[in-house]
Amino acid sequence: MDRWGKIGEGRSVRPQTAADGVTAILREAIATGTLAPGAALRQDELAREFGVSRMPVRDALRYLEAEGLVAIHPTRGAVVAAMNAADISELYALRELLEAEALRLSMQKQNPDSLRHAASVIEQLDRETDVGRWGQLNREFHLALYRDCGNRRLLDLIEAQHTASDRYVRIVLSNLNYRERSQDEHRAMLFACMQGDRQAAVGHLTRHFRDACAALLDYMISRNTGS
């Protein structure tokens, strides 16, 4: 359990089940790169390290498989899913589709408190030095803009895609020195929302996703070519 200690520190919400706890810690380890793509996830070994039976570990791996973070092979077992260009393109295209619609709906009846919260999250991101918090705060900002959309199922789908793309978001914000640019784009989105300019807000959001996706794809290409 030692290697998971730091990853599990500071959790304010107690997991409902053992499987929830294992899922949360493994998800964080994958997002931070502590568990690299291709790393084997052996049920017996994980159960021993977490001090649980194999069943919660098996359930956790199934949850993470559904999120696209783990690949389970019939004969080779579970491994951390690889990062690839197709996955990045699909995730960002889906996020653009879902979140643009949520923003359009939300701006029809946006509560000023939602915009104030989004502004406060931008300020938190400016101050935050812990890279591990950047992805969480980025998600909080986006969801603050959408929470008045009136469609809970749509928000659930968006949250699922944020979870699946978390490790990519962290790469964009840290490895690619993209945080300042991302923050400028966040401010542009927020300003358009405050002005009630739906077309501009959705336009900024769309470019935000497309630019981040392009930066990630360039990063993947440079890694694969070794340049």
N, C-alpha and C positions, 0 to 999 in steps of 0.2 A: 504493500500500500504506500510505501515511501515515495515512489516516483510520481504518485498521483496527489500527494499532499498539497503541494503549492497550487496545482491546478484547481483543487477543490476548495481553496481558502476563500473566505469572504462571501460565501453563498448566503444570501439573506432569506431565501425561500427554502424551506425544508422539503425535500422530495417526498411525494406521496407514497412511493413504493421503492423497494430496492432497485428494481429495474430502472425507475426514473433517475435515481442517483447515479447509477452506472452509466446510463445514457448521457446525462449531463456532463459527466467528467470525460468520457470518451469523446463526445462532441467537441468539447473545449480543446482537448489534446490534438484532435484532428485539425481544428481551425487554426491553432497556433503553430502547427507543424511539428509539435512534439512527437506525434505519430505521423510519420511521413507516408506519402502515397506508396502503396505496395506492402506496407508493414503488416505482418501476420497478426491476427487477433484470435488467439487460441482460447477457447472457452475455459478449459481446465486451469490454464495459467491465470487468466483474468479473475476467475472465481476465487482462486487461492489468494491473489493479491488484494482483492476487494473484500475478502472475508464473507462471501455469500455463496449460495449454491449455484449450480450451472444454469438453472432456469432463469433467474434475473439477467444473467449475462446473455443468454440466448435471446431473450426478449429484447434486450437493449440493442443487440446487433441487428435484429429484424427492424427495429424502429429506425436505426441509422441507415439501414439498407433502403428503407422507404424514402428517406431524406436524400438519398444519393451519395452519402458519405462513406458507405461500406459496400463492398461487393462480396457476395457469398457464392462460392463455387461448390457444386455437389461433392467433389472429391478433395479439393484443396482447402476447403474451409473459408473463413472470412478474412478479408484483407481491407486495408484502407483504400478506398476507390481512387483511381488515378485522376489527375487533373488533365483535361484535354480540351482542345479548341472547340470541338463540337458541343461539349457540355457547357462551356462558358457562353457560347453563342446562344444556345437554347435557353439557358437560365436568364440571360439578360433580355432576350426577346420576349420571354414570358413575363418577366418583371415589368418591362415597358408596357406591355398590353394591359396587365392587371392594374398597375399603379396609375397609369394615365386615366383609366376609367374611374378608379377610386377618387382621384383628384378632381375630375370633372364633377362627379356626384357630390363630393364633399363641399366644393366651392358654391354649390347652390344654397347651402344652409350652414356655412362655416361659422362656428362659434369663436368669437374673439379670444376666448381662453385657450383654444387649440393653437392659435397663432402665437399667443404669448408663450405657451409651452415650447413650441418649435423654436422660437427665438432664444429661449433660455438654454435649450439643448445645444444650439449653435455656440453659445458662449461657453458652455461646459466643454465642448469639443476643442475650442480654442485653447482652453487651459489644461486639458487632460494630457498628461505625459505618459500614462500607462497605455501602451499599444493594445493590450488586451481589452481595454474599454472602448476603443474607437469603433469597433464593429457594432457593439451594443448601443452606443450613443447614436451612431448613424441610423440604425434601425428605428430608434426612438424618435428621431427627427422626422423621418419619412412617415411613420405611423401617426404622428401628431397632425400631419397635414391631411391624412385620410380618414381620421377617426369619426368624422361627421358625415361619412358617406351614406350611413343608414343601411349598410349591407354587411351583416356579420360574416356570412359565408365568404364574401369577397375578401374581407380583412383576414380571415383564417387562411385563405389561399396565399395571400401576400406574405403573411408571417411565415408560412411554410417555405416559400421561395427565399425569404431573407435568411432563414436557417440554412438552407441548402447552399446559398451563395456566400455565407459568412467568411469562409476561408479565402475566397476570392476578394472580398471587400477588404480584408486585412492586408492582402498583398498589395492591392491598389493604394491603400492609405499609408503603408509603411515602406515596403520594398521599393515602390515606384515614386516615393516622395510626392504623392498626389494630394496630400491632405489640404494644402492651401488652395489648390484649384477646386477641389471638391467643396470646400467651405464657401468659396466665391459662388459656386453654382447653387449651393444651398441658400445663400442669401438672395440670389436672384429669384429663385423659386418663391421664397417667403415674401419678398417684396411684391411680386406679381399677385400672390394670394391676398396680401393686404390691400392691394389696389383693386381687387376683384376682377383682374384681367385673366380670365380662364385660358384664353388662347396662349398668352405669353407664359403662364405658369406651366401648362402642359408642354409647350415648346422647350422651356428650360429643362423640364424633367426628362423629356425624350433625349435631348442632347447630353444630359448628365449620364444617362445609361449608355448611350452609343459611344461616347468618348471613353468611359471607363472600360467598356467591353473592348474597344480597339486597343487601349493601353495594355490590357491583360493579354490579348492575343499577340501583341508585339513582344510582351514579356515571355510568353510561352515559346515563341519562335526563337528568340535570342537564347533561351535556356537550351532548347533542343539543338541549336547550331553551335552553341558554345561561344557565341560572340558577345 
